């Protein structure tokens, strides 16, 4: 008789300042598009779980919102979600844009991680864009702020160094049974995934403050007998001007957003998708607890 293999399973939170590349790294590690990505900061709004199977290990990656100085209730909920993700994990990765260096906001995040006393690794991202001689002094600067057990240099965009990071994570997560089926990629419900894919296109196809003034909710998700799915999505915006921009001339912009989102969703869900978008003005949605809960955030309370 052969003894059953010893399995490992644990949570690894990815934290950092906005636009450090957290979602890109998680997508690269899992080999699937689980977190939406755009060049704009603060794209991720809630924790997203990505499941990495490597050898006998199940690494549960937690992509968190960027940590920044919050102003709105939405902002406070996003930052709270990031710190909760770190607190609930076995290991935290501080992901840093190596080109941006040791900014004040990153310094504060590192200091807070150090104060927590939790296990933490330093991961310098975007190293393909930085001259190698500048990386070692940057690492030394971070080591004065917190006790990082390990340091990795990666490019989430190109994949450089990511295999080594994945191997190290698989080796360090605690021994224990898997918490999810081996063929799962995420715990994100299809309804929330649909809303996120639409929101990604809003980030990619509109500019200035429009993406930050919009939220997306899936109102209806119906499986059809022919194997396709009908999805109805509402986009809430805070200003009438944003609504006009999203709709576009004769509906051109909302059609373009819908067309690309439909294409992406069809690939992710592996079936035909019938997607219907509706835009509504709703002033103050980013201060409503119900709206925050609808997009997967906890209501932080307060005004």
SERO-4910 file (N, C-alpha, C, O; in steps of 0.05 Angstrom, whole numbers):
BEGIN
 pado doro    nc1    nc2    nc3   cac1   cac2   cac3    cc1    cc2    cc3    oc1    oc2    oc3
  Unk    A     17    -24      0      0      0      0     17     25      0     38     26     13
  Unk    A      8     45    -15     22     71    -15      8     90      3    -17     92      3
  Unk    A     23    104     19     11    123     37      1    147     22     13    155      2
  Unk    A    -21    160     31    -31    183     17    -11    206     19      3    209     39
  Unk    A    -10    221     -3      9    243     -3      2    265     17    -22    270     21
  Unk    A     22    277     28     17    299     47     11    324     31     26    332     14
  Unk    A    -11    336     37    -20    360     22    -15    385     39    -13    384     63
  Unk    A    -13    407     25     -9    433     38    -31    452     28    -40    450      5
  Unk    A    -40    470     45    -60    490     37    -58    514     55    -57    511     80
  Unk    A    -59    538     44    -57    562     60    -64    587     44    -64    587     20
  Unk    A    -70    608     59    -78    633     47    -54    652     45    -38    654     64
  Unk    A    -51    665     22    -29    684     18    -42    710      7    -53    710    -15
  Unk    A    -40    731     23    -51    757     15    -31    773     -1     -7    774      6
  Unk    A    -40    786    -22    -23    804    -37    -32    833    -32    -54    840    -39
  Unk    A    -15    848    -18    -22    876    -11     -2    895    -23     20    887    -30
  Unk    A    -10    920    -24      8    941    -34     -7    966    -41    -31    967    -38
  Unk    A      7    986    -51     -5   1011    -59    -20   1006    -85    -16    987    -99
  Unk    A    -39   1025    -92    -53   1022   -118    -33   1021   -141    -13   1035   -142
  Unk    A    -40   1004   -161    -25   1002   -186      2    988   -183     20    992   -200
  Unk    A      6    973   -161     31    959   -158     32    934   -176     54    923   -181
  Unk    A      9    925   -185      7    902   -202     -3    877   -188      3    855   -197
  Unk    A    -18    881   -167    -28    858   -151    -46    839   -167    -42    815   -167
  Unk    A    -65    851   -182    -83    834   -198    -69    820   -220    -74    797   -226
  Unk    A    -50    834   -233    -34    822   -255    -18    798   -244    -16    778   -257
  Unk    A     -7    801   -220      9    780   -208     -9    756   -202     -1    733   -208
  Unk    A    -32    760   -190    -49    738   -184    -59    723   -210    -59    699   -211
  Unk    A    -66    739   -230    -74    726   -255    -51    710   -267    -55    689   -278
  Unk    A    -27    721   -265     -3    706   -276      2    681   -260      8    660   -272
  Unk    A      0    682   -234      5    658   -217    -16    636   -222     -8    613   -223
  Unk    A    -41    644   -225    -62    624   -228    -66    615   -257    -77    595   -263
  Unk    A    -55    632   -276    -58    626   -304    -86    631   -314    -94    620   -335
  Unk    A   -101    648   -300   -129    654   -308   -135    683   -301   -123    694   -283
  Unk    A   -153    695   -316   -161    722   -311   -183    722   -290   -207    719   -296
  Unk    A   -175    726   -265   -193    725   -242   -198    753   -231   -221    759   -223
  Unk    A   -178    770   -232   -181    798   -223   -179    816   -248   -162    812   -265
  Unk    A   -197    836   -249   -196    854   -272   -172    872   -269   -162    878   -247
  Unk    A   -162    881   -292   -137    896   -293   -141    920   -312   -153    918   -333
  Unk    A   -130    943   -303   -130    966   -321   -105    983   -313    -94    979   -291
  Unk    A    -97   1001   -330    -74   1018   -323    -80   1038   -301    -62   1050   -290
  Unk    A   -105   1041   -294   -113   1061   -274   -111   1050   -246   -115   1026   -242
  Unk    A   -104   1067   -227   -102   1058   -199   -129   1052   -188   -150   1061   -198
  Unk    A   -130   1036   -166   -154   1030   -151   -175   1016   -168   -199   1020   -165
  Unk    A   -166    998   -186   -185    983   -203   -199    962   -186   -223    958   -187
  Unk    A   -183    947   -170   -194    926   -152   -208    939   -129   -198    956   -116
  Unk    A   -233    929   -123   -249    941   -102   -254    922    -79   -263    931    -57
  Unk    A   -251    896    -82   -256    877    -61   -237    854    -63   -223    851    -84
  Unk    A   -236    838    -43   -218    815    -43   -227    794    -63   -251    787    -65
  Unk    A   -208    784    -79   -213    763    -99   -195    740    -92   -171    743    -89
  Unk    A   -207    716    -91   -191    692    -85   -183    678   -111   -200    672   -128
  Unk    A   -158    672   -113   -148    657   -136   -134    631   -126   -119    633   -107
  Unk    A   -140    609   -138   -130    583   -128   -107    573   -146   -111    568   -169
  Unk    A    -84    570   -134    -60    560   -148    -54    532   -138    -48    528   -115
  Unk    A    -56    513   -157    -49    485   -151    -20    481   -161    -14    485   -184
  Unk    A     -3    472   -143     25    468   -150     36    444   -135     39    446   -110
  Unk    A     41    422   -148     49    398   -135     27    388   -117      4    386   -125
  Unk    A     34    384    -91     14    375    -72      3    398    -55     -9    394    -34
  Unk    A      8    423    -65      0    447    -50    -23    461    -64    -24    464    -88
  Unk    A    -41    472    -47    -62    489    -56    -57    517    -43    -61    521    -19
  Unk    A    -48    536    -60    -42    563    -50    -66    580    -56    -73    584    -79
  Unk    A    -78    591    -35   -102    607    -38    -94    637    -38    -90    648    -16
  Unk    A    -91    648    -61    -82    676    -65   -105    695    -61   -126    692    -72
  Unk    A   -100    716    -45   -121    736    -39   -112    762    -51    -95    776    -40
  Unk    A   -123    770    -74   -118    796    -86   -134    817    -71   -158    814    -68
  Unk    A   -121    838    -61   -135    858    -45   -134    885    -59   -118    890    -76
  Unk    A   -153    902    -51   -152    930    -62   -126    944    -54   -115    938    -33
  Unk    A   -118    963    -70    -95    979    -63   -100    995    -37   -123   1003    -32
  Unk    A    -79    999    -21    -82   1013      4    -74   1042     -1    -52   1048     -9
  Unk    A    -93   1060      5    -89   1088      1   -104   1104     22   -117   1092     39
  Unk    A   -102   1130     21   -115   1147     41   -144   1150     34   -150   1163     14
  Unk    A   -163   1138     49   -191   1138     40   -206   1164     45   -199   1179     64
  Unk    A   -225   1170     28   -242   1194     31   -271   1186     33   -285   1195     52
  Unk    A   -281   1170     15   -309   1162     14   -312   1136     31   -293   1123     38
  Unk    A   -338   1129     36   -344   1104     50   -334   1081     32   -324   1061     43
  Unk    A   -337   1083      6   -326   1063    -12   -297   1059     -8   -287   1037     -6
  Unk    A   -282   1081     -6   -253   1080     -2   -246   1066     24   -228   1049     25
  Unk    A   -260   1073     46   -255   1061     72   -260   1031     71   -246   1015     83
  Unk    A   -281   1023     57   -288    994     55   -266    979     39   -260    956     46
  Unk    A   -256    992     18   -235    979      2   -209    975     19   -197    953     18
  Unk    A   -201    996     33   -177    994     49   -180    973     72   -162    958     78
  Unk    A   -204    973     84   -210    954    105   -209    925     94   -199    907    108
  Unk    A   -219    921     70   -218    895     57   -189    886     53   -183    862     56
  Unk    A   -171    904     46   -143    897     42   -130    888     68   -117    868     68
  Unk    A   -134    903     89   -122    896    115   -134    871    126   -120    855    139
  Unk    A   -160    867    122   -173    842    131   -161    818    117   -157    797    129
  Unk    A   -157    821     91   -145    800     75   -118    792     86   -111    768     87
  Unk    A   -102    812     94    -75    806    105    -77    792    132    -63    773    138
  Unk    A    -96    802    149    -99    791    176   -108    762    176   -102    747    193
  Unk    A   -124    755    155   -135    728    154   -117    708    140   -124    685    138
  Unk    A    -94    716    131    -77    699    115    -54    688    131    -46    698    152
  Unk    A    -43    666    121    -20    653    134      6    668    127     25    668    142
  Unk    A      6    682    104     29    697     95     20    721     79      0    719     64
  Unk    A     34    743     81     28    767     66     51    774     47     74    774     55
  Unk    A     44    779     22     64    789      3     60    819      0     39    828     -7
  Unk    A     81    835      6     80    863      1     91    867    -27    115    864    -32
  Unk    A     73    874    -46     81    878    -74     87    907    -78     71    925    -72
  Unk    A    110    913    -90    120    940    -93    127    945   -122    140    929   -135
  Unk    A    118    967   -133    126    977   -159    155    986   -157    160   1007   -146
  Unk    A    174    970   -166    202    977   -162    210   1002   -176    229   1016   -167
  Unk    A    196   1010   -197    202   1035   -210    194   1059   -194    207   1080   -195
  Unk    A    173   1056   -178    163   1078   -161    180   1081   -136    181   1103   -124
  Unk    A    193   1060   -128    210   1061   -105    196   1062    -78    172   1055    -76
  Unk    A    210   1072    -58    200   1072    -31    185   1099    -26    196   1117    -13
  Unk    A    160   1100    -36    144   1124    -31    133   1124     -3    135   1104     11
  Unk    A    122   1147      5    112   1150     32     89   1130     37     88   1118     59
  Unk    A     71   1126     17     49   1108     22     58   1079     25     48   1064     42
  Unk    A     78   1071     10     89   1044     12    104   1041     39    103   1020     52
  Unk    A    118   1062     47    132   1062     73    112   1057     96    118   1042    114
  Unk    A     89   1070     94     68   1067    115     57   1039    115     52   1028    137
  Unk    A     53   1027     92     42   1000     90     62    981    103     55    963    118
  Unk    A     88    984     96    109    967    107    110    969    137    113    949    151
  Unk    A    108    994    147    109    998    176     85    985    190     88    973    212
  Unk    A     62    986    177     38    973    190     40    943    189     32    929    208
  Unk    A     52    932    168     57    903    167     76    895    189     73    874    202
  Unk    A     97    911    193    117    905    213    104    905    241    110    888    258
  Unk    A     86    925    246     73    927    272     54    904    277     50    896    300
  Unk    A     44    891    256     25    869    259     39    844    268     27    826    281
  Unk    A     65    842    263     80    818    270     74    794    254     83    772    261
  Unk    A     60    797    232     53    774    215     75    767    195     92    784    189
  Unk    A     75    742    186     95    734    166     92    750    141     69    753    131
  Unk    A    114    759    130    112    776    106    136    772     88    159    770     97
  Unk    A    131    771     62    152    770     42    151    796     26    129    808     22
  Unk    A    174    805     16    175    828     -1    178    819    -30    194    802    -37
  Unk    A    160    829    -48    161    823    -76    163    849    -92    145    865    -93
  Unk    A    186    852   -105    190    875   -122    180    869   -150    189    850   -162
  Unk    A    161    884   -159    148    879   -186    159    899   -206    171    919   -199
  Unk    A    154    892   -231    161    909   -254    192    913   -256    201    934   -265
  Unk    A    207    892   -249    236    894   -249    246    895   -278    270    903   -282
  Unk    A    230    888   -297    238    889   -325    241    918   -334    253    924   -355
  Unk    A    230    937   -319    230    965   -327    251    981   -311    252   1006   -314
  Unk    A    266    968   -294    284    982   -275    313    972   -279    317    948   -282
  Unk    A    333    990   -280    361    981   -281    368    963   -257    364    972   -235
  Unk    A    379    939   -261    385    921   -239    402    934   -217    396    927   -194
  Unk    A    421    951   -222    437    962   -200    421    978   -179    429    981   -156
  Unk    A    397    987   -187    381   1003   -168    363    986   -150    352    996   -131
  Unk    A    362    959   -156    344    942   -140    355    935   -113    340    935    -93
  Unk    A    381    930   -111    393    922    -85    391    944    -64    383    938    -41
  Unk    A    397    969    -71    393    990    -51    363    993    -43    358    999    -19
  Unk    A    345    988    -61    316    989    -54    309    967    -34    294    972    -15
  Unk    A    320    943    -39    315    921    -20    326    928      7    312    923     28
  Unk    A    350    939      8    362    946     34    345    966     49    342    965     73
  Unk    A    333    985     34    315   1005     47    291    993     59    283   1000     81
  Unk    A    279    973     46    255    960     57    262    943     81    246    941    100
  Unk    A    286    932     81    294    915    104    296    930    130    295    919    152
  Unk    A    300    957    128    301    973    152    273    979    163    270    988    186
  Unk    A    252    973    147    225    980    156    210    956    168    193    959    185
  Unk    A    216    932    158    201    908    167    219    884    164    238    884    148
  Unk    A    211    862    178    226    837    177    214    820    155    194    805    160
  Unk    A    225    821    131    215    805    109    230    779    109    255    778    107
  Unk    A    215    756    110    229    730    111    243    724     84    264    712     84
  Unk    A    230    732     62    242    727     36    238    752     18    220    768     23
  Unk    A    254    754     -3    251    776    -22    252    764    -50    269    747    -56
  Unk    A    233    772    -67    232    762    -95    231    786   -113    219    807   -107
  Unk    A    243    783   -137    242    803   -157    228    791   -182    237    771   -193
  Unk    A    205    803   -190    189    791   -211    179    813   -230    181    837   -225
  Unk    A    169    803   -252    153    820   -271    128    805   -275    127    785   -290
  Unk    A    106    814   -263     80    801   -267     71    803   -296     56    785   -305
  Unk    A     80    823   -310     72    827   -337     85    807   -356     72    796   -374
  Unk    A    111    802   -353    125    785   -371    128    756   -360    133    737   -375
  Unk    A    124    753   -334    127    727   -321    154    722   -309    158    701   -297
  Unk    A    172    740   -312    199    737   -301    198    733   -271    186    750   -257
  Unk    A    210    712   -261    212    707   -232    187    696   -219    188    689   -196
  Unk    A    165    694   -234    140    685   -222    140    655   -216    129    647   -196
  Unk    A    153    639   -232    155    610   -227    169    605   -201    160    588   -185
  Unk    A    191    619   -196    206    616   -171    188    624   -147    189    611   -126
  Unk    A    173    645   -150    155    654   -128    134    633   -123    128    627   -100
  Unk    A    122    622   -144    101    602   -142    112    577   -127     99    566   -110
  Unk    A    136    568   -135    148    545   -122    153    550    -92    148    533    -75
  Unk    A    162    574    -85    167    581    -57    141    582    -41    141    573    -18
  Unk    A    120    592    -53     94    593    -39     84    565    -34     73    559    -12
  Unk    A     86    548    -54     76    521    -51     91    506    -29     79    489    -16
  Unk    A    116    513    -25    132    499     -5    127    509     24    132    495     43
  Unk    A    117    534     26    115    546     52     87    545     65     84    549     89
  Unk    A     66    541     48     39    541     60     37    516     79     50    496     75
  Unk    A     20    518    100     20    497    121     10    471    110     -5    470     90
  Unk    A     18    449    123      8    423    116    -22    422    124    -29    432    145
  Unk    A    -38    409    107    -66    407    113    -82    400     88    -72    401     66
  Unk    A   -108    393     92   -124    386     69   -132    410     52   -131    432     61
  Unk    A   -138    404     27   -147    425      9   -174    436     19   -191    421     29
  Unk    A   -178    462     15   -203    475     23   -222    478     -1   -246    484      3
  Unk    A   -212    474    -25   -228    477    -49   -222    454    -68   -201    442    -66
  Unk    A   -241    446    -85   -236    426   -105   -211    433   -122   -207    457   -127
  Unk    A   -196    413   -130   -171    418   -145   -175    432   -171   -156    445   -181
  Unk    A   -198    430   -184   -202    443   -210   -216    470   -208   -222    482   -228
  Unk    A   -220    480   -183   -231    507   -180   -209    528   -184   -186    523   -178
  Unk    A   -217    551   -195   -198    573   -199   -203    596   -180   -185    611   -173
  Unk    A   -228    599   -171   -236    621   -153   -262    614   -139   -276    595   -147
  Unk    A   -268    630   -118   -294    627   -105   -313    650   -114   -334    653   -102
  Unk    A   -305    665   -134   -321    688   -143   -346    678   -158   -344    663   -177
  Unk    A   -370    686   -148   -394    677   -161   -396    689   -190   -385    710   -195
  Unk    A   -409    674   -208   -411    683   -236   -425    710   -238   -417    726   -255
  Unk    A   -444    716   -221   -458    742   -221   -438    765   -216   -439    785   -229
  Unk    A   -421    761   -196   -401    781   -190   -380    783   -211   -370    805   -217
  Unk    A   -372    761   -222   -353    760   -244   -363    776   -268   -348    792   -280
  Unk    A   -389    773   -274   -401    787   -297   -400    818   -292   -393    833   -310
  Unk    A   -407    826   -268   -406    854   -261   -378    865   -263   -373    888   -273
  Unk    A   -358    850   -254   -330    859   -255   -320    862   -283   -305    880   -289
  Unk    A   -327    843   -301   -318    845   -328   -329    870   -342   -316    883   -358
  Unk    A   -354    876   -336   -366    901   -347   -351    925   -335   -345    944   -350
  Unk    A   -345    925   -309   -332    947   -297   -303    951   -308   -293    973   -311
  Unk    A   -290    928   -315   -264    930   -327   -265    946   -353   -248    962   -359
  Unk    A   -286    940   -369   -288    955   -395   -294    984   -391   -286   1001   -407
  Unk    A   -308    991   -369   -313   1019   -363   -286   1033   -357   -281   1055   -366
  Unk    A   -268   1019   -342   -242   1029   -336   -226   1032   -362   -211   1052   -365
  Unk    A   -228   1013   -380   -211   1013   -404   -221   1032   -425   -206   1043   -441
  Unk    A   -248   1036   -426   -259   1051   -449   -269   1080   -441   -277   1094   -459
  Unk    A   -267   1087   -416   -274   1114   -408   -250   1126   -393   -232   1112   -386
  Unk    A   -251   1152   -387   -228   1165   -376   -235   1183   -353   -259   1185   -345
  Unk    A   -215   1196   -342   -217   1215   -320   -231   1202   -296   -224   1180   -288
  Unk    A   -253   1215   -286   -265   1206   -261   -288   1186   -266   -299   1175   -247
  Unk    A   -295   1181   -291   -319   1164   -297   -316   1136   -284   -335   1128   -271
  Unk    A   -293   1122   -287   -292   1095   -275   -296   1095   -245   -307   1076   -234
  Unk    A   -286   1116   -232   -287   1117   -203   -315   1126   -193   -322   1122   -170
  Unk    A   -330   1137   -211   -357   1146   -204   -379   1126   -212   -403   1132   -210
  Unk    A   -370   1102   -220   -390   1082   -229   -387   1056   -212   -365   1049   -203
  Unk    A   -409   1043   -209   -409   1016   -197   -427    998   -214   -445   1008   -228
  Unk    A   -422    972   -213   -436    954   -231   -448    931   -215   -435    920   -198
  Unk    A   -474    925   -220   -487    903   -206   -502    885   -226   -514    895   -245
  Unk    A   -500    859   -223   -515    841   -239   -543    837   -228   -546    828   -205
  Unk    A   -563    845   -243   -591    844   -234   -603    817   -240   -620    807   -225
  Unk    A   -594    804   -262   -606    778   -269   -585    761   -283   -570    770   -300
  Unk    A   -585    735   -276   -566    716   -288   -582    690   -292   -586    675   -274
  Unk    A   -590    686   -317   -609    664   -323   -596    644   -342   -587    651   -364
  Unk    A   -595    618   -334   -586    597   -351   -608    590   -371   -631    588   -363
  Unk    A   -601    588   -397   -621    582   -417   -619    553   -426   -598    540   -423
  Unk    A   -641    543   -437   -641    514   -445   -621    508   -466   -612    485   -468
  Unk    A   -613    527   -483   -594    521   -504   -565    522   -494   -546    520   -510
  Unk    A   -561    525   -468   -534    525   -456   -522    553   -453   -501    556   -441
  Unk    A   -535    573   -465   -525    600   -462   -535    612   -436   -551    600   -421
  Unk    A   -527    637   -431   -535    651   -406   -543    679   -413   -530    693   -430
  Unk    A   -565    688   -401   -575    716   -405   -568    732   -380   -576    724   -357
  Unk    A   -553    753   -383   -544    769   -360   -553    798   -364   -549    811   -384
  Unk    A   -566    808   -343   -575    836   -343   -559    851   -322   -558    843   -299
  Unk    A   -546    873   -330   -528    887   -313   -536    917   -311   -542    929   -332
  Unk    A   -535    928   -287   -540    957   -284   -515    971   -276   -500    962   -258
  Unk    A   -509    993   -289   -486   1010   -283   -497   1035   -269   -512   1050   -281
  Unk    A   -490   1038   -244   -498   1062   -229   -476   1083   -230   -452   1077   -226
  Unk    A   -484   1108   -236   -465   1130   -237   -474   1152   -219   -498   1155   -214
  Unk    A   -455   1168   -209   -462   1189   -190   -471   1215   -203   -484   1231   -190
  Unk    A   -465   1219   -228   -471   1244   -241   -484   1240   -268   -479   1220   -282
  Unk    A   -501   1258   -276   -515   1256   -302   -494   1258   -325   -498   1245   -346
  Unk    A   -473   1273   -321   -453   1276   -342   -439   1249   -347   -431   1243   -369
  Unk    A   -435   1234   -325   -422   1207   -328   -441   1189   -344   -431   1173   -360
  Unk    A   -467   1191   -339   -486   1174   -354   -484   1180   -384   -485   1162   -400
  Unk    A   -483   1205   -391   -481   1213   -419   -456   1202   -432   -456   1193   -455
  Unk    A   -433   1204   -417   -408   1194   -428   -409   1163   -432   -400   1153   -453
  Unk    A   -421   1149   -413   -422   1120   -415   -440   1111   -438   -434   1091   -451
  Unk    A   -461   1125   -442   -479   1117   -464   -467   1125   -491   -468   1109   -510
  Unk    A   -455   1149   -493   -442   1157   -517   -462   1166   -539   -486   1165   -535
  Unk    A   -450   1176   -560   -467   1186   -583   -483   1163   -595   -472   1144   -605
  Unk    A   -509   1166   -593   -528   1145   -604   -523   1117   -592   -527   1097   -605
  Unk    A   -513   1117   -567   -508   1092   -554   -483   1078   -561   -479   1054   -555
  Unk    A   -465   1092   -575   -441   1079   -585   -422   1068   -563   -411   1046   -566
  Unk    A   -419   1084   -542   -400   1076   -521   -410   1051   -505   -395   1033   -500
  Unk    A   -436   1052   -497   -446   1029   -482   -447   1004   -499   -444    982   -489
  Unk    A   -451   1007   -525   -450    984   -543   -422    972   -544   -419    948   -544
  Unk    A   -402    989   -545   -374    980   -546   -366    966   -520   -353    946   -520
  Unk    A   -375    978   -497   -370    966   -472   -383    938   -470   -370    919   -462
  Unk    A   -408    937   -478   -423    911   -478   -411    890   -496   -409    867   -489
  Unk    A   -402    899   -520   -391    880   -539   -366    866   -529   -363    842   -531
  Unk    A   -348    882   -518   -323    871   -508   -327    855   -482   -315    833   -479
  Unk    A   -345    864   -465   -351    849   -440   -364    823   -447   -358    802   -434
  Unk    A   -382    822   -467   -395    798   -475   -375    778   -486   -377    754   -480
  Unk    A   -356    787   -501   -335    770   -512   -318    758   -490   -313    734   -490
  Unk    A   -310    774   -471   -293    765   -449   -308    745   -431   -297    725   -423
  Unk    A   -333    751   -425   -349    734   -408   -354    707   -422   -354    686   -409
  Unk    A   -359    707   -448   -363    682   -462   -339    663   -459   -342    639   -456
  Unk    A   -315    675   -460   -291    659   -456   -288    649   -428   -280    626   -424
  Unk    A   -294    666   -408   -291    658   -380   -311    637   -372   -305    619   -357
  Unk    A   -336    641   -381   -358    623   -374   -360    598   -392   -374    579   -386
  Unk    A   -345    599   -414   -344    578   -434   -372    571   -445   -379    547   -446
  Unk    A   -387    592   -452   -413    588   -464   -422    614   -476   -411    635   -469
  Unk    A   -441    614   -494   -451    639   -506   -464    657   -484   -478    647   -466
  Unk    A   -460    683   -487   -471    702   -467   -488    723   -481   -480    734   -501
  Unk    A   -512    727   -471   -529    749   -480   -529    770   -458   -540    766   -436
  Unk    A   -515    792   -463   -510    813   -442   -526    838   -448   -525    848   -471
  Unk    A   -541    847   -428   -557    872   -431   -549    892   -410   -549    885   -386
  Unk    A   -541    916   -418   -531    936   -400   -551    959   -397   -564    967   -417
  Unk    A   -554    969   -373   -571    992   -367   -556   1011   -350   -542   1003   -331
  Unk    A   -558   1037   -356   -543   1058   -340   -563   1075   -325   -582   1085   -337
  Unk    A   -559   1077   -299   -577   1093   -282   -560   1113   -266   -539   1107   -256
  Unk    A   -571   1137   -263   -559   1157   -245   -568   1152   -216   -592   1149   -211
  Unk    A   -549   1150   -198   -555   1147   -170   -535   1162   -153   -513   1152   -147
  Unk    A   -542   1186   -146   -523   1203   -131   -517   1191   -103   -535   1180    -90
  Unk    A   -492   1192    -96   -484   1182    -70   -483   1152    -67   -483   1142    -44
  Unk    A   -482   1137    -89   -482   1108    -86   -457   1098    -71   -458   1078    -57
  Unk    A   -435   1114    -73   -410   1105    -60   -410   1110    -29   -391   1104    -16
  Unk    A   -433   1120    -19   -436   1122     10   -458   1104     20   -465   1104     44
  Unk    A   -470   1088      3   -492   1070     10   -481   1042     18   -467   1029      3
  Unk    A   -488   1033     42   -480   1007     51   -490    985     33   -476    965     28
  Unk    A   -514    987     23   -526    967      6   -510    964    -20   -506    941    -30
  Unk    A   -502    986    -32   -486    985    -56   -459    972    -51   -449    957    -68
  Unk    A   -447    978    -29   -421    966    -22   -423    936    -19   -407    921    -28
  Unk    A   -444    928     -5   -448    899     -1   -454    884    -27   -446    861    -31
  Unk    A   -467    899    -46   -473    886    -72   -448    881    -88   -448    863   -105
  Unk    A   -426    896    -83   -402    891    -98   -381    876    -81   -357    875    -88
  Unk    A   -390    863    -59   -372    846    -44   -356    859    -22   -337    847    -13
  Unk    A   -364    883    -13   -350    897      8   -367    897     34   -391    896     32
  Unk    A   -354    898     56   -367    903     82   -372    932     86   -355    949     78
  Unk    A   -394    939     98   -400    967    104   -383    976    127   -386    966    149
  Unk    A   -364    996    124   -347   1004    146   -361   1021    166   -350   1027    187
  Unk    A   -386   1030    160   -401   1047    178   -391   1076    177   -372   1082    162
  Unk    A   -404   1093    192   -396   1121    192   -408   1136    169   -419   1125    151
  Unk    A   -405   1163    170   -416   1180    150   -398   1181    125   -404   1194    106
***
